[in-house]
Structures are given as C-alpha cells and as structure tokens.
Amino acid sequence: MNLVPFTVTHSEVVLADNDEIRELEEFLDVWRFTSRRYAPSASYRVDTTEFDNIKRVRDLLILMFPIAVIAVVLIGLTAPALLIIQSSKEAAILRVLGATKKRVRCILIFDQIALCAAGIVLASGGLVLYNAGLFARSAETLALCGVLYVLGCVCAVYGASVSVTQRRILALLQVKE
C-alpha cells in the first residue's frame, strides 16, 4: 500500500466540553512536537474568545446576584409599606367604627402579607410551568430569596402599620390620597 502525502492548511476542531480546553492545548502541543519531522512549520491556535466572553458574563452575573437580592428585598420593604400608608384613611375609618389599634394593625399587616405570599406562589407556579427543570435546580436559591422578600415585607408592613395607627383618628381622616 502506497500512501500519498497531502497538505493540510487548516483544520477546525469543535470541543464538546469547555472544561477540557487545557487538555486540548496539551494534546496539540504533543501532536505538533511529534509531527515536526513531517510538518516543521505546523502551528495551532485555540480561539477561546467566545468562551471567555461567556465566562465573563457568568462571573458578572455571580458578582451582581447579591445586588439583585438586595434590590428585591428593598422592593419588598417599600411597596407594601407604601400601600399601607395609602390606606391610612381606611385605617382611620376602622378606628372610628370602634376597632382597636392592635386589630387595625393586624388587618393591615395580614392583608399585605397575604398579597406577598400569593405573589410568591404565583411567580413560583409560573416558573414551574415555564421550566420545571430550572425551578428544580434553583429551588434553594429561590426559597432563600422568597424568605428574604417575605421578611422584608413583614418588617416594612409592621413599621408602616404602627406608623399609621399611632396617628390621631381625626388626622388620619384628613389625609389626602
């Protein structure tokens, strides 16, 4: 059998596992060294620019995740508190009708906490419907974020309800919305 030599000017390799880039470079170094006799000017270049971009974006997302969690907790703090402050006239009407400060606070607090919990349940259900595998993989992180959101909501709602119910009834009735 007589082999006919042929010239290879360009070859492209697609790597299935990005974690094995260093192993590919080692293999190509060995291959280039052993084929020096046949191709003295052989060289290679591993283009990892796209992979490096993906790694940078991933690292940026990991870096920004705590900031996103803080933003979610701040939303959990402000939105329910603003809703309670806006409903101060209803709190005053309940006080005029004879409800105690404690009962009005409980009504305001449980109303907002129920809305918060319903929102979390609906968002979780939507994520399960959208991609159940993603939900299963990130359930622990989602649970942590949900707990932080609920705690932020509870703290803000409690503070806002105390603030609203400590005012005099006549002052609450005169509040403009």
Backbone bond lengths (Angstrom), bond angles and torsions (degrees), N, CA, C in turn:
res aa  C-N    CA-C-N  psi(-1)  N-CA   C-N-CA  omega(-1)  CA-C   N-CA-C  phi
1 M - - - 1.434 - - 1.522 108.74 -
2 N 1.282 115.42 128.40 1.452 121.53 -176.71 1.533 109.14 -108.94
3 L 1.334 117.13 119.61 1.458 121.72 -179.33 1.521 109.84 -88.68
4 V 1.298 114.89 135.14 1.460 120.74 178.29 1.521 107.66 -101.48
5 P 1.325 118.08 122.44 1.462 119.32 -179.94 1.535 110.50 -70.55
6 F 1.273 115.66 145.08 1.459 119.75 176.55 1.535 108.25 -133.82
7 T 1.295 115.22 157.39 1.451 121.15 -176.14 1.529 109.94 -99.82
8 V 1.311 114.28 129.77 1.455 119.97 174.58 1.525 106.42 -108.10
9 T 1.322 115.76 118.49 1.464 119.06 -179.36 1.525 111.85 -99.09
10 H 1.312 115.60 -26.00 1.456 118.73 -176.66 1.523 108.68 -152.15
11 S 1.299 115.56 139.06 1.460 120.78 176.54 1.522 107.49 -141.11
12 E 1.310 115.26 141.79 1.461 119.84 -179.49 1.515 108.82 -123.48
13 V 1.323 115.72 135.66 1.452 122.30 -178.80 1.528 107.77 -122.92
14 V 1.310 116.24 134.18 1.464 121.35 175.03 1.515 107.12 -106.35
15 L 1.303 115.77 122.61 1.455 121.70 -177.39 1.529 109.12 -91.39
16 A 1.326 115.74 125.74 1.462 120.10 -176.46 1.526 112.14 -76.61
17 D 1.310 117.52 -32.36 1.463 121.44 -178.01 1.526 108.71 -120.52
18 N 1.326 116.71 115.06 1.459 121.50 -176.42 1.520 112.96 -66.47
19 D 1.318 117.86 -19.18 1.458 120.54 179.25 1.522 112.23 -73.56
20 E 1.322 117.46 -10.09 1.460 120.82 -176.81 1.528 112.74 -104.79
21 I 1.323 117.62 24.45 1.469 120.76 179.67 1.519 110.30 -64.35
22 R 1.325 118.17 -43.01 1.472 120.90 -179.62 1.531 110.51 -63.82
23 E 1.313 117.59 -38.40 1.461 120.15 178.49 1.531 110.44 -65.60
24 L 1.333 116.99 -38.22 1.464 120.35 176.66 1.514 110.75 -62.42
25 E 1.322 117.71 -43.52 1.462 120.66 178.98 1.528 110.87 -62.91
26 E 1.325 118.01 -40.32 1.468 121.30 177.15 1.526 110.32 -63.01
27 F 1.330 116.79 -44.14 1.461 120.89 178.67 1.530 110.99 -60.98
28 L 1.332 116.20 -43.51 1.465 119.47 -179.88 1.519 111.69 -67.27
29 D 1.322 118.45 -33.36 1.467 120.85 175.37 1.524 110.76 -63.57
30 V 1.332 116.05 -45.49 1.469 120.43 178.96 1.524 109.77 -63.81
31 W 1.316 117.23 -44.52 1.464 121.74 -179.55 1.531 111.50 -62.34
32 R 1.331 116.27 -41.60 1.469 120.02 179.58 1.524 110.05 -66.69
33 F 1.327 117.29 -40.26 1.462 120.22 179.90 1.528 111.62 -65.97
34 T 1.348 117.51 -42.07 1.464 120.11 -178.36 1.527 112.47 -73.32
35 S 1.323 117.80 -22.20 1.459 119.37 -179.09 1.531 112.37 -100.98
36 R 1.306 118.12 16.94 1.462 121.53 178.61 1.538 111.20 -60.04
37 R 1.283 115.85 -34.90 1.458 120.56 -178.48 1.533 110.77 -64.82
38 Y 1.343 117.41 -37.23 1.451 121.07 -177.13 1.532 112.70 -89.93
39 A 1.318 114.76 -31.81 1.470 119.13 -177.85 1.522 108.64 -139.51
40 P 1.312 117.57 86.65 1.468 119.67 -175.33 1.536 113.04 -66.88
41 S 1.300 118.20 -22.79 1.465 119.60 -178.54 1.533 111.96 -102.86
42 A 1.319 116.77 20.11 1.470 119.88 -179.31 1.526 109.79 -66.54
43 S 1.299 114.68 139.29 1.456 120.27 177.43 1.528 108.38 -148.52
44 Y 1.275 115.21 168.13 1.454 119.38 177.95 1.528 108.65 -145.12
45 R 1.299 113.74 161.15 1.471 120.81 175.91 1.522 106.76 -145.17
46 V 1.308 115.08 127.20 1.459 120.36 177.31 1.527 106.70 -101.00
47 D 1.319 115.72 114.50 1.459 121.46 -178.77 1.530 108.84 -90.65
48 T 1.305 115.71 104.71 1.464 120.79 -178.42 1.528 111.71 -111.96
49 T 1.316 117.40 22.43 1.467 119.32 -176.37 1.525 111.79 -63.41
50 E 1.319 117.59 -44.33 1.468 119.98 179.80 1.526 110.92 -64.77
51 F 1.311 115.89 -41.81 1.464 120.12 178.30 1.522 111.01 -64.60
52 D 1.329 116.80 -41.05 1.458 120.44 177.64 1.523 111.17 -64.34
53 N 1.332 117.33 -36.65 1.468 120.42 176.65 1.524 110.80 -63.92
54 I 1.319 116.05 -43.23 1.470 120.28 178.82 1.524 110.10 -63.07
55 K 1.328 117.25 -41.47 1.461 120.34 178.67 1.527 111.05 -64.52
56 R 1.338 117.38 -39.05 1.461 120.00 178.28 1.526 111.39 -64.54
57 V 1.326 116.81 -41.83 1.466 120.17 178.44 1.528 110.25 -64.63
58 R 1.327 116.58 -42.56 1.463 120.19 177.96 1.520 111.14 -61.75
59 D 1.325 117.00 -44.41 1.460 120.50 179.08 1.522 111.28 -64.19
60 L 1.338 116.68 -37.11 1.459 120.52 177.39 1.522 110.90 -65.99
61 L 1.336 117.28 -40.42 1.467 120.42 177.07 1.524 111.41 -63.82
62 I 1.309 116.58 -40.71 1.462 120.39 177.85 1.525 110.12 -64.30
63 L 1.326 116.14 -39.26 1.458 120.58 179.19 1.529 112.04 -68.25
64 M 1.329 117.08 -37.03 1.464 121.25 -176.18 1.530 113.58 -86.29
65 F 1.316 118.67 -9.86 1.459 120.88 -177.49 1.528 112.98 -58.24
66 P 1.347 119.33 -45.25 1.472 117.52 177.79 1.531 112.72 -61.10
67 I 1.309 117.64 -33.77 1.457 120.69 178.08 1.525 109.91 -65.82
68 A 1.318 116.35 -40.09 1.467 119.92 177.76 1.529 110.74 -65.25
69 V 1.313 117.25 -38.62 1.469 120.58 178.50 1.528 109.80 -65.12
70 I 1.320 117.18 -41.81 1.464 120.77 177.83 1.525 110.10 -62.74
71 A 1.325 117.36 -40.63 1.465 120.57 178.43 1.528 110.78 -62.55
72 V 1.329 116.78 -40.56 1.471 120.27 178.89 1.528 110.56 -64.41
73 V 1.326 117.13 -41.65 1.459 120.29 179.61 1.532 110.05 -66.06
74 L 1.331 117.30 -39.33 1.466 119.74 177.73 1.523 111.58 -65.00
75 I 1.318 116.86 -37.17 1.469 119.68 174.63 1.528 109.26 -64.38
76 G 1.332 115.81 -40.74 1.461 120.05 176.94 1.518 112.18 -64.31
77 L 1.325 116.71 -26.18 1.457 120.10 177.77 1.525 112.41 -80.10
78 T 1.327 116.16 -43.46 1.467 118.54 -170.00 1.526 114.19 -85.75
79 A 1.312 117.70 -43.71 1.472 119.37 -173.60 1.527 112.87 -60.58
80 P 1.318 120.17 -51.74 1.470 118.97 179.71 1.528 112.57 -65.69
81 A 1.329 116.55 -35.17 1.466 119.16 179.13 1.523 110.63 -64.48
82 L 1.316 117.08 -41.04 1.465 119.80 177.75 1.523 111.49 -64.46
83 L 1.321 116.75 -37.97 1.462 119.59 177.67 1.525 111.74 -63.73
84 I 1.311 116.96 -38.30 1.465 119.65 178.70 1.526 110.28 -69.03
85 I 1.310 116.69 -41.48 1.464 119.41 179.14 1.525 110.00 -62.92
86 Q 1.332 116.88 -36.89 1.459 119.52 177.43 1.532 112.17 -68.80
87 S 1.314 117.06 -25.67 1.470 119.24 -179.43 1.522 112.00 -94.99
88 S 1.313 116.83 24.25 1.465 119.70 -179.27 1.523 111.75 -66.25
89 K 1.316 117.60 -29.32 1.474 120.05 178.44 1.537 109.96 -66.31
90 E 1.338 116.79 -39.87 1.461 119.68 176.73 1.537 110.59 -64.15
91 A 1.335 116.04 -37.30 1.468 119.59 177.32 1.524 110.36 -63.45
92 A 1.319 115.87 -39.58 1.471 119.26 178.46 1.520 110.89 -65.78
93 I 1.317 117.45 -40.27 1.466 120.45 178.45 1.526 110.41 -63.27
94 L 1.311 117.27 -41.17 1.468 120.28 176.71 1.518 110.69 -62.79
95 R 1.331 117.19 -39.74 1.467 120.23 178.40 1.525 110.96 -65.88
96 V 1.342 117.46 -39.05 1.465 120.92 178.24 1.521 110.01 -64.80
97 L 1.321 116.90 -35.42 1.466 121.16 -179.78 1.531 112.29 -75.27
98 G 1.341 117.41 -4.19 1.455 119.76 174.00 1.517 115.40 109.42
99 A 1.296 119.25 4.26 1.467 120.66 178.39 1.528 109.28 -74.62
100 T 1.304 115.51 142.84 1.464 119.60 178.93 1.529 109.95 -76.19
101 K 1.329 114.92 164.35 1.474 119.35 178.30 1.528 110.34 -59.77
102 K 1.309 115.72 -41.28 1.468 120.35 -178.42 1.529 110.96 -63.27
103 R 1.330 116.64 -42.52 1.469 119.77 -179.60 1.535 110.94 -66.94
104 V 1.312 117.10 -40.38 1.465 120.66 178.79 1.530 109.72 -64.76
105 R 1.324 116.53 -42.13 1.474 119.95 177.10 1.525 110.30 -59.74
106 C 1.319 116.60 -45.82 1.471 119.88 -179.98 1.524 111.20 -61.05
107 I 1.323 116.91 -41.93 1.470 120.13 179.22 1.520 110.20 -61.81
108 L 1.326 116.48 -47.45 1.464 120.40 -179.33 1.532 111.51 -63.56
109 I 1.328 115.77 -43.79 1.465 120.40 -177.49 1.526 110.92 -66.07
110 F 1.319 117.99 -50.76 1.462 120.18 -175.25 1.524 112.11 -68.69
111 D 1.309 117.09 -29.48 1.463 120.34 175.97 1.528 110.30 -62.12
112 Q 1.314 117.05 -48.69 1.466 120.66 -178.37 1.527 112.20 -71.39
113 I 1.322 117.74 -37.49 1.467 120.22 178.71 1.520 110.55 -66.25
114 A 1.334 116.66 -37.89 1.471 119.52 176.77 1.525 110.57 -63.80
115 L 1.314 117.30 -41.21 1.471 120.16 176.93 1.526 111.24 -63.75
116 C 1.312 116.28 -41.20 1.467 121.28 179.17 1.532 110.68 -63.11
117 A 1.320 116.54 -47.50 1.468 120.44 -179.99 1.528 111.10 -64.56
118 A 1.325 116.91 -40.55 1.466 119.52 178.55 1.525 110.52 -63.73
119 G 1.326 117.58 -38.84 1.461 120.81 177.68 1.520 112.27 -63.50
120 I 1.318 116.68 -41.40 1.466 120.52 178.83 1.520 110.39 -65.91
121 V 1.320 117.28 -42.45 1.464 120.82 179.17 1.527 110.77 -63.82
122 L 1.326 117.22 -44.08 1.470 120.43 178.37 1.527 111.70 -63.96
123 A 1.332 117.18 -42.38 1.469 120.10 178.82 1.525 111.03 -64.39
124 S 1.335 116.77 -41.56 1.472 120.31 178.21 1.525 110.71 -64.63
125 G 1.328 116.78 -42.78 1.469 120.10 177.93 1.518 111.66 -63.03
126 G 1.322 117.04 -39.62 1.462 120.24 176.88 1.516 111.93 -63.67
127 L 1.333 116.92 -39.21 1.461 120.13 177.95 1.522 111.09 -67.39
128 V 1.329 116.90 -38.16 1.472 119.92 177.44 1.521 109.96 -63.15
129 L 1.325 116.81 -42.72 1.467 119.65 178.50 1.528 111.91 -66.71
130 Y 1.312 116.65 -36.68 1.459 120.73 -178.82 1.523 111.51 -70.63
131 N 1.342 116.65 -49.32 1.460 119.94 -177.71 1.530 108.34 -157.41
132 A 1.307 116.89 96.61 1.463 121.81 -176.73 1.528 111.82 -66.08
133 G 1.327 116.93 -34.93 1.463 119.82 179.42 1.513 111.47 -65.51
134 L 1.323 116.93 -42.40 1.457 121.13 177.43 1.523 110.41 -63.25
135 F 1.321 116.14 -40.86 1.466 119.73 177.82 1.524 110.66 -62.17
136 A 1.324 117.31 -43.17 1.466 120.68 -178.93 1.529 110.99 -64.67
137 R 1.340 116.83 -39.95 1.462 120.08 -179.50 1.526 112.30 -69.60
138 S 1.310 117.54 -30.89 1.460 120.05 -174.85 1.531 112.51 -111.46
139 A 1.311 118.13 19.23 1.464 121.63 -176.78 1.525 111.81 -61.62
140 E 1.320 117.32 -39.05 1.466 120.12 -178.38 1.525 110.93 -65.85
141 T 1.311 117.37 -45.02 1.462 121.39 178.99 1.521 110.86 -66.38
142 L 1.338 116.47 -41.31 1.463 119.80 178.14 1.523 111.46 -63.92
143 A 1.324 116.94 -38.42 1.466 120.26 178.55 1.527 110.18 -64.87
144 L 1.331 117.45 -42.07 1.460 121.01 178.30 1.531 110.77 -62.22
145 C 1.325 116.88 -45.36 1.466 120.70 178.75 1.529 110.98 -64.43
146 G 1.324 117.06 -39.75 1.459 120.56 177.93 1.516 112.23 -63.89
147 V 1.323 116.99 -42.02 1.465 120.71 178.60 1.526 110.05 -64.61
148 L 1.339 117.06 -43.72 1.461 119.75 177.70 1.525 111.39 -62.17
149 Y 1.317 116.67 -39.15 1.464 120.48 178.85 1.530 110.72 -64.63
150 V 1.319 116.52 -44.91 1.468 120.10 179.66 1.531 110.78 -65.18
151 L 1.332 117.26 -41.39 1.467 119.47 177.98 1.524 111.23 -62.75
152 G 1.330 116.51 -42.32 1.454 119.79 176.08 1.511 111.57 -61.74
153 C 1.314 116.00 -41.27 1.471 120.85 177.86 1.522 111.09 -63.09
154 V 1.315 117.06 -45.23 1.472 121.02 -178.91 1.529 110.28 -62.25
155 C 1.332 117.05 -45.96 1.466 119.90 -179.50 1.521 111.59 -62.11
156 A 1.315 116.63 -46.70 1.464 120.16 -178.27 1.523 111.49 -66.79
157 V 1.312 116.61 -40.77 1.460 120.50 -178.76 1.521 110.45 -66.97
158 Y 1.307 116.44 -40.21 1.460 119.23 178.62 1.529 110.08 -63.26
159 G 1.319 116.45 -48.30 1.462 119.75 179.43 1.520 112.48 -61.09
160 A 1.321 117.48 -43.59 1.467 120.81 -179.94 1.523 111.66 -67.27
161 S 1.343 117.15 -38.46 1.469 118.97 -179.80 1.524 111.14 -69.25
162 V 1.313 117.28 -36.90 1.465 119.98 176.03 1.524 109.38 -65.12
163 S 1.338 116.09 -43.19 1.463 120.56 179.52 1.527 111.63 -61.31
164 V 1.323 116.14 -41.69 1.471 120.33 -177.74 1.523 110.93 -70.91
165 T 1.321 117.58 -41.79 1.470 119.16 -174.58 1.516 113.11 -81.95
166 Q 1.315 119.55 -11.19 1.461 120.54 178.38 1.519 112.10 -79.88
167 R 1.295 117.22 -18.36 1.467 120.18 179.54 1.527 109.59 -70.72
168 R 1.317 113.55 159.31 1.461 118.44 176.30 1.524 109.43 -70.93
169 I 1.311 116.73 151.41 1.459 122.28 -175.62 1.520 111.15 -61.55
170 L 1.328 118.30 -43.30 1.460 120.29 -179.70 1.528 111.78 -64.58
171 A 1.319 116.26 -37.04 1.478 119.30 177.82 1.524 110.23 -66.33
172 L 1.333 117.24 -37.62 1.468 120.61 179.16 1.523 110.60 -67.34
173 L 1.322 117.79 -37.11 1.453 120.33 -179.11 1.532 112.44 -69.49
174 Q 1.338 116.67 -25.04 1.442 120.47 -179.13 1.525 113.48 -89.30
175 V 1.323 117.92 1.00 1.465 121.46 -178.99 1.520 108.88 -67.91
176 K 1.341 114.71 132.48 1.470 119.26 176.96 1.522 107.81 -94.52
177 E 1.305 116.26 136.12 1.469 120.15 -179.16 1.498 110.96 -91.23
